[in-house]
Amino acid sequence: MQCVALTPLVLSIGPKNASNIASSGVEATRIADEGGLQVKKTVSKAQEIAETISESLKLMSSLEGRSKQIGEIIGVIKDGS
């Protein structure tokens, strides 16, 4: 008999809970989408940083070679003096 008495209560609560669950699902999807966008932005920035570091390393290597050349020229000048 208790089940019969609870039926109207369950039926009245059911639609409200379904609506709340649906709203929560929509909100969770929105938050997940925003999070995905932030991850994409972060990955893009990390790639930019990696490219900048790579370019800097190439430049430093080039400067190292030129520095050695300058050292050799100075050595020749000192030897000739």
C-alpha positions as CSV (number, residue, x, y, z in Angstrom):
1,M,0.0,0.0,0.0
2,Q,2.8,2.4,0.6
3,C,3.9,2.2,-3.0
4,V,0.5,3.4,-4.2
5,A,0.7,6.4,-1.8
6,L,4.1,7.4,-3.1
7,T,3.1,7.3,-6.8
8,P,1.7,10.8,-6.9
9,L,4.7,12.2,-5.1
10,V,7.1,10.4,-7.4
11,L,5.1,11.6,-10.5
12,S,5.2,15.2,-9.2
13,I,8.9,15.1,-8.5
14,G,9.9,13.3,-11.7
15,P,9.4,16.2,-14.2
16,K,11.2,18.7,-12.0
17,N,14.2,16.4,-11.6
18,A,14.2,15.6,-15.3
19,S,14.2,19.4,-16.1
20,N,17.0,19.9,-13.5
21,I,19.0,17.1,-15.0
22,A,18.6,18.4,-18.5
23,S,19.6,21.9,-17.4
24,S,22.7,20.5,-15.6
25,G,23.6,18.5,-18.8
26,V,23.4,21.7,-20.9
27,E,25.5,23.6,-18.4
28,A,28.0,20.8,-18.2
29,T,28.3,20.7,-22.0
30,R,28.8,24.5,-22.1
31,I,31.5,24.3,-19.5
32,A,33.2,21.4,-21.3
33,D,33.2,23.3,-24.5
34,E,34.7,26.4,-22.9
35,G,37.4,24.2,-21.3
36,G,38.1,22.6,-24.7
37,L,38.5,26.1,-26.2
38,Q,41.0,27.1,-23.5
39,V,43.0,23.9,-24.0
40,K,43.2,24.6,-27.7
41,K,44.4,28.2,-27.0
42,T,47.0,26.9,-24.5
43,V,48.3,24.3,-27.0
44,S,48.5,27.0,-29.7
45,K,50.5,29.3,-27.4
46,A,52.8,26.4,-26.4
47,Q,53.5,25.8,-30.1
48,E,54.3,29.4,-30.6
49,I,56.7,29.3,-27.7
50,A,58.4,26.2,-29.1
51,E,58.8,27.9,-32.5
52,T,60.3,31.0,-30.9
53,I,62.8,28.8,-28.9
54,S,63.8,26.9,-32.0
55,E,64.4,30.2,-33.9
56,S,66.4,31.5,-30.9
57,L,68.6,28.4,-30.8
58,K,69.3,28.8,-34.5
59,L,70.3,32.4,-34.0
60,M,72.5,31.6,-31.0
61,S,74.3,28.9,-33.1
62,S,74.9,31.4,-35.9
63,L,76.2,33.9,-33.4
64,E,78.5,31.3,-31.9
65,G,80.0,30.6,-35.3
66,R,80.5,34.3,-36.0
67,S,82.1,34.7,-32.6
68,K,84.6,32.0,-33.5
69,Q,85.4,33.7,-36.8
70,I,86.0,37.0,-35.0
71,G,88.3,35.2,-32.5
72,E,90.3,33.7,-35.4
73,I,90.6,37.1,-37.1
74,I,91.8,38.6,-33.8
75,G,94.3,35.8,-33.5
76,V,95.7,36.5,-37.0
77,I,96.0,40.2,-36.2
78,K,97.8,39.5,-33.0
79,D,100.2,37.0,-34.7
80,G,100.9,39.5,-37.5
81,S,101.7,42.3,-35.1
